[in-house]
Amino acid sequence: MQPDYPARFTRDTGGTEAEWLGRLAGACNGHPIEIGERRAAIAIDGGALVLRWRPLPPRRIALMSMPRLEVEFGFEQLSDEARMRFMRYFDLYMQRGGG
């Protein structure tokens, strides 16, 4: 999680598109989702979050290769409070354990 979520930002995320899509509905916590080609629109409290993603070259560390995506987040007509509430849940849900 981060302390602030601007209306527009981009993230480099680990995983494949299939893994991302497999977690997306749960991360949206019951909000209606429209999924298109490398795009999703989530209705939130009278506003929306539009996500766009694209595959990036894998991250390589020695012989290990990790798939990754660039994900653009764009909030529309959503209060700062609603954006923070949504993203806190979204980030906690999308976290993957390690160790």
Stockholm file with secondary structure:
# STOCKHOLM 1.0

chainA/1-99         MQPDYPARFTRDTGGTEAEWLGRLAGACNGHPIEIGERRAAIAIDGGALVLRWRPLPPRRIALMSMPRLEVEFGFEQLSDEARMRFMRYFDLYMQRGGG
#=GR chainA/1-99 SS CCSCCCSEEEEEEESCHHHHHHHHHHHTTTCCEEEETTEEEEEETTEEEEEEEEEEEEEEETTEEEEEEEEEEEEESCCHHHHHHHHHHHHHHHCCCCC
#=GC SS_cons        CCSCCCSEEEEEEESCHHHHHHHHHHHTTTCCEEEETTEEEEEETTEEEEEEEEEEEEEEETTEEEEEEEEEEEEESCCHHHHHHHHHHHHHHHCCCCC
//
